[in-house]
């Protein structure tokens, strides 16, 4: 089993130029992927105040 102390020792031995890559990798693992939101637009027309998904299934 890997412990935090062992991981910290390995990171301490790494060259400084690799630390940024390790940091980005760890942050990616810790927080996971967030859902990508798509932009919304105000079209100033007939689709602004309706449920588009409901209309698509009609």
Secondary structure, DSSP 8 states (H G I E B T S, - for coil): ---HHHHHHHHHHS-HHHHHHHHHHHHHHHH------------SSTTTTS-HHHHHT-
